[in-house]
Amino acid sequence: MTFPTFTSTQSEPRARGKELGTQLRRRIVANLNGYTDLFTAAGATPAQVRAWGERALDRSAAWAPWLAEEIGGIAAGAGLEHWQVAVVNARTEILAAADATGEGECSTSVVLPGGGRPPRTVQTWDWHDRLRDAPVLWELSPRPGHVVRTFTEAGALAKIGVNSAGLGVHFNMLHHDADSADLGVPVHLIARRILDEATTVAEAVDIARSATVSASTVITVVTATEAAAIEISPAGVAVVPPGPDGVLLHCNHFLDPALAAGERHATDRPSTYLRQRHLQANVEHLTGEDLTARALALLSHGPDEAPVCAHPDLTMPLNQRWETLATIGLDLPAGRLRVHRGGPCRVTESTWQTF
């Protein structure tokens, strides 16, 4: 089973958004409905959600007006209000504003093997099982000759991805004491601008530092020769490089010492530290050329082991049911994604979708 794909033919932001919104209308509306249920379960009222969406749209328009135009185009194509598509893009910020917590989330491994060999990357993307049909694979050209391919959620401008300049991004959520309900630029838009504009880690860092945010995330940026985990928080932006061995591992807690001092919900989410240790213990297998072997190196189930490969507990409320919805590797030389629908425990050589 594969994820749906869409290739934009429009180059102007609003037209590109409208084309996407028209073609993926059903999925975008379903994604919005799924998040509305999650926000309600977290205690947010409809009025709060609308106000947060409008605030996120205002902050986005001030920071990157062309991306706000694209959001408006998606809304027009999908038959939604602009603020509703902004809500989909600002779901991380709204969940932080509502103080939603949980055990799930993602585990990322990036290895720079050196010797002119391409980076070896893989990550799990864990999210609520209620939203297992949200992901789409989207190809677009923000400018002539520059192609972006992203694994994202229907209606969201980007998440994990690669560009034709040879740069890719992985994506993990973080939580910090400085996270607030004063909605800032959505972190998904930061990922999109990095994919649209950056060709180096330094350029990606500059883009991240230019945004005023209200929620925390780490965007791990990788090129043929360099990588860094860009930890983004209202308290600041930190850049975590690989170790001397070229290995960079990241789960859902801050690695920068200064930002780690404000780590939020750490005692409620201990699996992030267990997952980090599991990745470190399996580094030898995460450095290999074969993506299937790297994905299988992530394989671990809870509760007695680090739950890198998550399966939902259907006895829990919908906002506490976590599932590994995708396993993803970046193929930077080819400018493509390799995506498996589900967790590492079901990965085989034949289950990879190439995009």
DOLUM-63068 format. One record per residue: residue number from 1; x, y negated, z of N, C-alpha, C in turn. Coordinates in steps of 0.1 Angstrom, whole numbers, plus 2048, in hexadecimal, padded with zeros to 3 digits. Layout:
N
   resi   nc1   nc2   nc3   cac1   cac2   cac3   cc1   cc2   cc3
    NUM     X     Y     Z      X      Y      Z     X     Y     Z
...
//
This chain:
355
   resi   nc1   nc2   nc3   cac1   cac2   cac3   cc1   cc2   cc3
      1   808   80C   800    800    800    800   809   7F4   800
      2   806   7EA   7F7    80E    7DF    7F6   807   7D2   7F9
      3   80F   7C7   7FB    809    7BA    7FD   805   7B3   7F0
      4   7FA   7AB   7F0    7F6    7A4    7E4   801   79A   7E0
      5   802   797   7D3    80C    78E    7CE   805   783   7C6
      6   80B   777   7C6    806    76C    7BE   812   763   7B9
      7   812   760   7AC    81C    758    7A6   815   74B   7A1
      8   81A   740   7A7    814    733    7A3   819   72F   795
      9   810   729   78E    814    723    780   814   714   780
     10   80F   70E   78B    80F    700    78C   81B   6FA   793
     11   820   6EE   78F    82C    6E9    795   828   6DD   79E
     12   81D   6D6   79C    81A    6CB    7A5   814   6D0   7B1
     13   817   6CB   7BD    813    6D1    7CA   804   6D3   7CC
     14   7FC   6C9   7C9    7EE    6CB    7CB   7E8   6D5   7C1
     15   7ED   6D4   7B5    7E8    6DE    7AB   7EC   6EC   7AE
     16   7F9   6ED   7B3    7FE    6FB    7B7   7F5   700   7C3
     17   7F2   6F7   7CD    7EA    6FB    7D8   7DC   6FF   7D4
     18   7D6   6F8   7CB    7C9    6FB    7C6   7C8   708   7BF
     19   7D2   70B   7B7    7D3    717    7B0   7D3   723   7BA
     20   7DC   722   7C4    7DD    72C    7CE   7D0   72E   7D6
     21   7CB   722   7DA    7BE    723    7E2   7B3   729   7DA
     22   7B2   727   7CD    7A7    72C    7C5   7A9   73B   7C3
     23   7B5   740   7C1    7B8    74E    7BE   7B7   756   7CB
     24   7BB   750   7D6    7BC    758    7E3   7B1   753   7ED
     25   7A7   74E   7E8    79D    748    7F1   798   751   7FB
     26   794   75D   7F7    78F    767    801   799   76A   80C
     27   7A5   76C   808    7AF    76F    812   7B2   763   81B
     28   7B2   757   816    7B5    74B    81E   7AA   749   828
     29   79D   74B   824    792    749    82D   792   754   838
     30   796   760   834    796    76B    83E   7A2   768   848
     31   7AD   763   843    7B8    760    84C   7B4   755   856
     32   7AD   74A   851    7A8    740    85A   79F   745   864
     33   796   74E   860    78C    754    86A   794   75D   874
     34   79E   764   870    7A6    76C    879   7AD   763   884
     35   7B2   758   87F    7B9    74F    889   7AF   748   892
     36   7A3   745   88C    799    73F    894   795   748   8A0
     37   794   755   89D    792    75F    8A8   79D   75F   8B2
     38   7A9   75F   8AE    7B5    75F    8B7   7B5   752   8BF
     39   7B2   747   8B9    7B2    73A    8C1   7A7   73A   8CC
     40   79B   740   8C8    790    741    8D1   794   74A   8DD
     41   79B   755   8DA    79F    75F    8E4   7A9   758   8EE
     42   7B1   74F   8E8    7BB    748    8F0   7B5   73C   8F8
     43   7A8   73A   8F6    7A1    72F    8FE   7A0   722   8F8
     44   7A4   721   8EB    7A3    714    8E4   795   712   8DE
     45   790   706   8DF    782    703    8DA   783   6FF   8CB
     46   778   700   8C4    778    6FC    8B6   77D   6ED   8B4
     47   778   6E4   8BE    77C    6D6    8BD   78B   6D5   8BF
     48   791   6DC   8C8    79F    6DC    8CA   7A7   6E0   8BD
     49   7A2   6EB   8B8    7A9    6F1    8AC   7A9   6E7   8A0
     50   79D   6E1   89E    79C    6D7    894   7A5   6CB   896
     51   7A6   6C6   8A2    7AE    6BB    8A6   7BD   6BE   8A4
     52   7C1   6CB   8A7    7CE    6CF    8A5   7D2   6D0   896
     53   7C8   6D5   88F    7CB    6D7    880   7CC   6C9   87A
     54   7C4   6BF   87E    7C5    6B2    878   7D2   6AB   87C
     55   7D6   6AE   889    7E3    6A8    88D   7EF   6AE   885
     56   7EE   6BB   883    7F9    6C2    87C   7F9   6BD   86E
     57   7EE   6BA   868    7ED    6B5    85A   7F4   6A7   859
     58   7F0   69F   863    7F6    691    864   805   692   865
     59   80A   69A   86E    819    69B    870   820   6A1   863
     60   819   6AA   85D    81F    6B0    851   81F   6A6   845
     61   815   69E   844    814    693    83A   81F   689   83C
     62   822   686   848    82D    67C    84B   83A   682   848
     63   83C   68F   84A    849    695    849   84C   69A   83A
     64   842   6A0   834    843    6A5    826   836   6A3   81F
     65   833   697   81A    825    695    815   822   69E   809
     66   82B   6A3   802    828    6AC    7F7   823   6BA   7FC
     67   828   6BE   807    823    6CA    80D   815   6C8   813
     68   812   6BD   818    804    6BA    81C   7FB   6B9   810
     69   800   6B4   805    7F8    6B5    7F9   7F5   6C3   7F4
     70   7FF   6CC   7F6    7FD    6DA    7F2   7F3   6E0   7FB
     71   7F3   6DD   808    7E9    6E2    811   7DB   6DD   80D
     72   7DA   6D0   809    7CD    6CB    804   7C9   6D3   7F8
     73   7D2   6D6   7EF    7CE    6DE    7E3   7C9   6EB   7E7
     74   7D0   6F2   7F0    7CB    6FF    7F4   7BD   6FE   7FA
     75   7BB   6F4   802    7AD    6F2    808   7A3   6F0   7FD
     76   7A6   6E8   7F3    79C    6E6    7E8   799   6F3   7E0
     77   7A4   6FB   7DE    7A2    707    7D6   79A   711   7DE
     78   79C   712   7EC    796    71C    7F4   788   717   7FA
     79   784   70B   7F7    778    706    7FC   778   703   80A
     80   783   6FE   810    785    6FB    81E   788   6ED   820
     81   787   6E8   82C    78C    6DB    830   79B   6DB   831
     82   7A1   6CF   82F    7B0    6CF    82F   7B5   6D3   83D
     83   7AE   6CF   848    7B3    6D3    855   7B2   6E2   858
     84   7A9   6E9   851    7A8    6F7    853   7B4   6FE   84D
     85   7B9   6FA   841    7C5    700    83C   7D1   6FC   844
     86   7D1   6F0   84A    7DC    6EB    853   7DC   6F4   85F
     87   7D1   6F9   864    7D0    702    86F   7D7   70F   86C
     88   7D5   714   860    7DC    720    85D   7EB   71E   85D
     89   7F0   713   858    7FE    710    857   804   70D   865
     90   7FB   708   86E    7FF    704    87B   7FB   70E   886
     91   7F9   71A   882    7F5    724    88C   7FE   726   897
     92   80C   725   894    816    727    89F   814   71C   8A9
     93   812   70F   8A4    811    704    8AD   804   704   8B5
     94   7F9   709   8AE    7EC    70A    8B6   7ED   714   8C0
     95   7F3   720   8BD    7F4    72A    8C7   7FD   726   8D3
     96   807   71E   8D0    80F    718    8DB   807   70E   8E3
     97   7FF   706   8DC    7F7    6FC    8E3   7ED   702   8EC
     98   7E8   70E   8E8    7DE    715    8F0   7E4   71E   8FA
     99   7F2   71E   8FB    7FA    726    904   7F7   735   903
    100   7F6   739   8F6    7F4    747    8F4   801   74F   8F5
    101   801   75A   8FB    80D    762    8FD   80A   771   8F9
    102   815   778   8F8    813    786    8F4   821   78D   8F3
    103   820   79B   8F2    82C    7A3    8F2   832   7A5   8E4
    104   82A   7A2   8D9    82E    7A5    8CC   839   79C   8C7
    105   83C   79D   8BA    845    794    8B3   84F   79B   8AB
    106   859   794   8A6    862    799    89C   870   79B   8A0
    107   877   7A4   898    885    7A7    89B   88D   7A6   88E
    108   898   79E   88E    89F    79A    882   8AD   79E   883
    109   8B3   7A4   878    8C1    7A7    877   8C7   7A2   86A
    110   8D1   79A   86B    8D9    795    860   8E7   799   862
    111   8ED   79F   858    8FB    7A3    858   903   79E   84C
    112   90E   796   84E    916    792    843   922   79C   842
    113   922   7A5   839    92D    7AF    839   93A   7AB   834
    114   93B   79F   82D    947    79A    828   94C   7A1   81C
    115   958   79D   817    95D    7A4    80C   956   7A2   7FF
    116   94E   797   7FE    946    794    7F2   939   79C   7F1
    117   937   7A4   7FC    92A    7AD    7FC   91F   7A4   800
    118   912   7A7   7FB    907    79F    7FF   902   7A1   80D
    119   8FB   797   813    8F6    799    820   8EC   7A5   821
    120   8EC   7AB   82D    8E2    7B6    82F   8D9   7B1   83A
    121   8CC   7AF   836    8C2    7AA    840   8B6   7B3   841
    122   8AF   7B2   84C    8A3    7B9    84E   89C   7B3   85A
    123   88F   7B3   859    887    7AF    865   87A   7B6   865
    124   874   7B7   871    866    7BB    873   85E   7AE   875
    125   852   7AE   870    849    7A3    872   83D   7A9   87A
    126   83C   7A6   887    832    7AB    890   827   7A0   891
    127   81B   7A3   890    810    799    893   804   7A1   897
    128   7F9   799   898    7ED    79F    89D   7E6   7A8   893
    129   7E2   7B4   897    7DC    7BD    88D   7D0   7B8   887
    130   7C9   7AE   88D    7BE    7A7    887   7C1   7A0   87A
    131   7CE   79D   878    7D3    796    86C   7DB   79E   863
    132   7D9   7AB   863    7E2    7B4    85B   7E0   7B1   84C
    133   7D5   7AC   848    7D2    7A9    83A   7D6   79B   836
    134   7DC   793   83F    7DF    785    83C   7EB   783   833
    135   7F5   78C   833    801    789    82B   7FF   78A   81C
    136   806   781   815    807    781    807   816   77E   803
    137   819   782   7F7    826    77E    7F1   824   774   7E6
    138   82B   769   7E7    828    75D    7DF   835   758   7D8
    139   834   756   7CB    83F    751    7C4   83B   743   7BE
    140   844   739   7C0    841    72C    7BB   84E   725   7B7
    141   84D   71B   7AF    859    713    7AB   856   704   7AF
    142   85C   700   7BA    85A    6F2    7BF   860   6E8   7B6
    143   86A   6EC   7AE    870    6E3    7A4   876   6EC   799
    144   878   6E6   78D    87C    6EF    782   889   6F6   785
    145   889   703   782    895    70B    784   898   710   792
    146   88F   70D   79B    890    711    7A9   884   719   7AD
    147   886   726   7B0    87B    72F    7B3   87C   733   7C2
    148   870   733   7C8    86E    738    7D6   865   744   7D6
    149   869   74E   7DD    861    75A    7E0   85F   75B   7EF
    150   853   75C   7F3    851    75C    802   846   767   806
    151   849   76D   811    83F    776    818   839   76C   822
    152   82C   76A   820    825    760    829   817   765   82B
    153   80F   75D   832    801    760    834   7F8   758   82B
    154   7ED   75D   827    7E5    756    81D   7E1   748   822
    155   7E5   73E   81B    7E3    730    81E   7EE   729   825
    156   7F8   731   82A    804    72B    830   80F   729   825
    157   816   71E   826    81F    71A    81C   82C   722   81B
    158   830   729   825    83B    732    824   83D   739   832
    159   846   743   831    84B    749    83E   859   74F   83A
    160   85A   75C   839    866    762    835   868   761   826
    161   874   75F   821    876    75E    813   884   75C   80E
    162   884   75A   801    891    758    7FA   88F   74D   7EF
    163   89A   747   7EB    899    73E    7DF   8A3   742   7D5
    164   8A2   73C   7C9    8AB    740    7BE   8B9   73A   7C0
    165   8BB   731   7CA    8C8    72C    7CD   8D0   735   7D5
    166   8CA   741   7D9    8D2    74B    7E1   8D1   749   7F0
    167   8C6   742   7F4    8C4    740    803   8B7   747   807
    168   8B7   74D   813    8AB    754    818   8A9   751   826
    169   89D   753   82B    899    750    839   892   75C   83F
    170   895   75F   84B    88D    767    854   886   75F   85F
    171   87C   764   866    873    75B    86E   86F   763   87A
    172   871   75D   886    86D    762    893   867   757   89C
    173   85D   75A   8A3    857    750    8AC   85E   750   8B9
    174   85F   744   8BF    865    742    8CC   85B   73B   8D5
    175   85E   73A   8E2    856    732    8EB   85F   72A   8F5
    176   85C   71E   8F7    865    715    8FF   85C   70D   908
    177   862   709   914    85A    700    91D   856   6F3   917
    178   85E   6EF   90C    85A    6E2    906   84F   6E3   8FC
    179   84B   6EF   8F8    840    6F0    8EF   833   6E9   8F5
    180   82C   6E2   8EC    821    6DA    8F1   815   6DA   8E8
    181   80A   6D4   8EC    7FE    6D3    8E4   7FD   6C7   8DC
    182   808   6BF   8DC    809    6B3    8D3   80F   6B8   8C6
    183   806   6BD   8BD    80A    6C4    8B1   814   6BD   8A9
    184   81F   6C4   8A5    829    6BE    89C   829   6C4   88E
    185   834   6C3   887    835    6C9    87A   835   6D8   87B
    186   82C   6DF   874    82C    6EE    875   839   6F4   871
    187   83D   6FE   879    84A    704    875   84A   70C   868
    188   83E   710   864    83D    717    857   840   70D   84B
    189   83D   700   84D    841    6F6    843   850   6F4   843
    190   856   6F5   84F    865    6F4    84F   86B   6FF   847
    191   866   70B   849    86B    717    841   869   714   832
    192   85E   70E   82E    85B    70B    820   865   701   81B
    193   867   6F6   822    871    6EC    81D   87F   6F2   81C
    194   883   6FA   825    890    701    824   891   709   817
    195   886   711   814    886    719    808   886   710   7FC
    196   87E   705   7FD    87D    6FC    7F1   88A   6F4   7EE
    197   891   6F0   7F9    89B    6E6    7F7   8A9   6EB   7FA
    198   8AB   6F4   803    8B8    6F7    809   8C0   701   800
    199   8CD   6FF   7FF    8D6    709    7F8   8E1   70E   802
    200   8E2   707   80D    8EC    70B    817   8E6   70B   825
    201   8EC   711   82F    8E8    711    83D   8E7   702   842
    202   8F1   6FA   83F    8F2    6ED    844   8E6   6E5   83F
    203   8E2   6E7   832    8D6    6E0    82D   8C9   6E4   834
    204   8C9   6F1   837    8BD    6F6    83E   8BC   6F0   84D
    205   8C8   6EF   853    8C8    6E9    861   8C4   6DB   860
    206   8C8   6D3   856    8C4    6C5    855   8B5   6C4   853
    207   8AF   6CD   84B    8A0    6CD    84A   899   6D0   857
    208   89E   6DA   85E    898    6DD    86B   899   6D2   875
    209   8A4   6CB   875    8A6    6C0    87F   89E   6B4   87B
    210   899   6B3   86F    892    6A7    86B   883   6A8   86F
    211   87E   6B3   874    870    6B5    878   86E   6B3   887
    212   863   6AD   88A    85F    6AC    898   855   6B8   89B
    213   859   6C1   8A3    850    6CD    8A5   84A   6CD   8B3
    214   840   6D6   8B4    839    6D8    8C1   83A   6E6   8C6
    215   83F   6EF   8BD    840    6FD    8C0   84E   702   8BC
    216   852   70E   8C1    85F    713    8BF   85F   71F   8B6
    217   86A   720   8AE    86C    72B    8A4   87B   72B   8A1
    218   87F   737   89D    88D    738    898   88C   73C   889
    219   892   734   880    893    737    872   8A1   73B   86F
    220   8A3   748   86C    8B1    74D    869   8B4   74B   85B
    221   8BD   743   857    8C1    740    84A   8CD   747   845
    222   8CD   74D   839    8D8    755    835   8DB   752   826
    223   8E8   751   823    8EC    750    815   8F6   75B   812
    224   8FD   75A   807    906    765    803   912   765   80D
    225   915   75A   813    922    759    81B   920   754   829
    226   913   750   82D    911    74A    83A   903   74D   83F
    227   902   74C   84C    8F5    74E    852   8F4   746   85F
    228   8E8   743   864    8E7    73D    871   8D8   73E   875
    229   8D6   740   882    8C9    740    888   8C6   732   88C
    230   8BD   72B   886    8B9    71D    889   8AE   71E   893
    231   8B1   71C   8A0    8A7    71C    8AB   8A1   70E   8AC
    232   894   70D   8A9    88C    701    8A8   883   700   8B4
    233   883   6F4   8BB    87B    6F2    8C7   879   6E3   8C9
    234   86E   6E0   8D0    86D    6D1    8D3   878   6CC   8DC
    235   87F   6D5   8E2    88B    6D1    8EA   898   6CF   8E2
    236   897   6D3   8D5    8A3    6D1    8CD   8A4   6DD   8C3
    237   8AE   6DB   8BA    8B2    6E6    8B0   8C0   6EA   8B3
    238   8C1   6F8   8B4    8CE    6FE    8B6   8D2   707   8AA
    239   8DE   708   8A8    8E3    711    89D   8EC   71C   8A2
    240   8E7   728   8A1    8EE    734    8A6   8F5   73B   89B
    241   902   73C   89A    909    743    88F   90A   752   891
    242   90E   759   887    910    768    889   91D   769   892
    243   91E   775   898    92A    778    89F   936   77A   896
    244   942   77C   89B    94E    77F    893   94C   78A   88A
    245   944   794   88D    941    79F    884   937   79D   879
    246   932   790   879    928    78D    86E   91A   791   872
    247   918   795   87E    90B    79A    882   903   78F   889
    248   8F6   78D   885    8ED    783    88B   8E0   78A   88E
    249   8DD   78C   89A    8D0    793    89E   8C8   789   8A6
    250   8BA   78A   8A3    8B2    781    8AB   8A4   787   8AC
    251   89F   786   8B9    891    78A    8BC   889   77D   8C0
    252   883   77D   8CB    87A    772    8CF   87D   76B   8DB
    253   88A   769   8DE    88F    761    8E8   89B   759   8E3
    254   89D   74D   8E9    8A8    744    8E5   8B5   74B   8E8
    255   8BF   749   8DF    8CC    74D    8E1   8D5   741   8E5
    256   8D2   735   8E0    8DA    72A    8E4   8D8   727   8F3
    257   8E3   726   8FA    8E3    725    909   8DA   719   90E
    258   8DC   70D   907    8D4    702    90C   8C5   704   90A
    259   8C1   709   8FE    8B3    70B    8FC   8AE   717   904
    260   8B6   721   906    8B2    72C    90E   8AE   728   91C
    261   8B3   71D   921    8B0    719    92F   8A1   715   930
    262   89B   712   925    88C    70F    924   884   71A   91F
    263   889   726   91E    882    732    919   875   733   920
    264   86A   735   918    85C    735    91E   857   743   91D
    265   850   748   927    849    755    927   853   761   927
    266   85F   75E   92A    869    769    929   866   775   932
    267   861   772   93E    85D    77D    947   851   785   942
    268   849   77E   93A    83D    784    934   83F   78C   927
    269   84B   78A   921    84E    78F    914   85C   796   914
    270   85E   7A0   91E    86B    7A5    91F   870   7AE   913
    271   866   7B2   90B    86A    7BB    900   874   7B4   8F6
    272   874   7A6   8F6    87D    7A0    8ED   88C   7A3   8F0
    273   88F   7A4   8FD    89C    7A7    901   8A0   7B5   8FE
    274   896   7BE   900    898    7CC    8FD   89A   7CE   8EE
    275   892   7C7   8E6    894    7C8    8D8   8A2   7C3   8D3
    276   8A6   7B8   8D9    8B3    7B3    8D6   8BE   7BD   8D9
    277   8BD   7C4   8E4    8C7    7CE    8E8   8C6   7DA   8DF
    278   8BA   7DE   8DA    8B8    7E9    8D1   8BF   7E5   8C4
    279   8BD   7D9   8BF    8C4    7D5    8B3   8D3   7D6   8B4
    280   8D8   7D1   8BF    8E7    7D1    8C2   8EC   7DF   8C2
    281   8E4   7E8   8C8    8E9    7F6    8C9   8E9   7FD   8BC
    282   8E2   7F8   8B2    8E1    7FE    8A5   8E8   7F6   89A
    283   8F1   7ED   89E    8F7    7E4    894   8FE   7EC   889
    284   904   7F7   88D    90B    7FF    882   902   803   877
    285   8F5   806   87A    8EC    80A    86F   8E5   7FE   869
    286   8E6   7F2   86F    8E0    7E6    869   8EA   7DF   860
    287   8F6   7E4   85F    900    7DE    856   901   7E5   849
    288   8FA   7F0   847    8FB    7F8    83B   8F4   7F1   82F
    289   8F8   7F6   823    8F3    7F0    817   8E4   7F4   814
    290   8E0   800   819    8D3    805    816   8C9   7FF   81F
    291   8BF   7F9   819    8B4    7F2    821   8AC   7FC   829
    292   8A9   807   823    8A1    811    82A   8A8   816   837
    293   8B5   818   836    8BD    81B    842   8BC   810   84D
    294   8BD   804   848    8BD    7F8    851   8AF   7F8   858
    295   8A4   7FA   850    897    7F9    856   895   805   860
    296   89A   810   85D    899    81B    867   8A1   819   873
    297   8AC   811   872    8B4    80D    87E   8AC   805   888
    298   8A1   7FE   883    899    7F6    88C   88F   7FF   893
    299   88D   80B   88F    882    814    894   884   816   8A3
    300   87A   812   8AA    879    814    8B9   86B   811   8BD
    301   865   81A   8C5    857    817    8CA   857   815   8D9
    302   84E   80D   8DE    84C    80C    8EC   843   817   8F2
    303   840   816   8FF    845    80C    908   852   80F   90F
    304   857   81C   90E    863    81F    915   870   81A   90D
    305   86E   818   900    879    812    8F8   875   804   8F3
    306   87F   7FD   8EE    87B    7F0    8E8   871   7F1   8DD
    307   866   7EB   8DD    85C    7ED    8D3   85E   7E5   8C7
    308   869   7E8   8BF    86C    7E1    8B3   861   7E4   8A8
    309   85C   7F0   8A9    852    7F4    89F   845   7F5   8A8
    310   83C   7EB   8A6    831    7EA    8AF   824   7F0   8A9
    311   81C   7F5   8B1    80F    7FB    8AD   805   7F5   8B7
    312   7F9   7F1   8B2    7EF    7EA    8BB   7E9   7F4   8C5
    313   7E7   7EF   8D1    7DF    7F5    8DB   7D1   7F1   8DA
    314   7C8   7F9   8D4    7BB    7F5    8D1   7B2   7F3   8DD
    315   7B7   7F6   8E9    7B0    7F3    8F5   7B2   7E5   8FA
    316   7BB   7DE   8F4    7BE    7D0    8F8   7B6   7C6   8F1
    317   7B4   7BA   8F6    7AD    7B0    8EF   7B4   7AD   8E2
    318   7AC   7A7   8D8    7B2    7A5    8CB   7BE   79C   8CB
    319   7BF   793   8D4    7CB    78A    8D4   7D7   791   8DB
    320   7D6   79D   8DF    7E1    7A4    8E6   7E4   7B2   8DF
    321   7DF   7B3   8D2    7E2    7BF    8CB   7ED   7BB   8C0
    322   7F8   7C2   8C1    803    7BE    8B8   807   7CA   8AF
    323   80A   7C7   8A3    80E    7D1    899   819   7CC   890
    324   822   7D5   88D    82D    7D2    883   826   7D2   875
    325   823   7C7   870    81B    7C6    864   824   7C7   857
    326   831   7C4   859    83A    7C5    84D   848   7C6   852
    327   850   7CD   849    85F    7CE    84B   865   7C8   83E
    328   86E   7BF   840    872    7B6    834   882   7B5   834
    329   887   7B7   828    895    7B4    825   897   7AA   81A
    330   8A1   7A2   81B    8A4    798    811   8AF   79D   807
    331   8AC   79C   7FB    8B6    79F    7F0   8BB   792   7EA
    332   8C5   78C   7F0    8C9    77E    7EB   8CE   77E   7DD
    333   8D7   787   7DA    8DD    787    7CC   8D2   787   7C1
    334   8C7   78F   7C4    8BC    790    7BA   8B1   785   7BC
    335   8B2   77E   7C7    8A8    774    7CB   89A   77A   7CD
    336   89A   786   7D4    88D    78D    7D5   88B   792   7E4
    337   87F   796   7E7    87C    79C    7F3   879   7AB   7F1
    338   87D   7B2   7FC    879    7C0    7FC   870   7C2   808
    339   864   7C6   806    85A    7C6    811   853   7D3   812
    340   852   7D8   81E    84A    7E4    822   83F   7E0   82A
    341   833   7E5   826    827    7E2    82E   826   7EB   83A
    342   829   7E6   846    828    7EE    852   836   7EE   859
    343   837   7F6   863    843    7F6    86B   84E   800   866
    344   85A   800   86C    865    808    867   861   817   868
    345   858   81B   871    855    82A    872   84F   830   866
    346   84A   827   85D    844    82D    850   84C   829   844
    347   858   824   846    860    820    83A   866   82C   834
    348   865   82D   826    86C    836    81E   872   82F   812
    349   87A   835   80A    880    82F    7FE   875   82A   7F5
    350   869   831   7F5    85F    82E    7EB   855   824   7F0
    351   856   81F   7FD    84C    816    802   84F   807   801
    352   85B   804   7FB    85F    7F6    7FA   858   7F0   7EE
    353   853   7E4   7F0    84D    7DC    7E6   858   7D1   7E2
    354   85C   7D0   7D6    866    7C7    7D2   85F   7BA   7CC
    355   862   7AF   7D1    85C    7A2    7CC   867   798   7CA
//
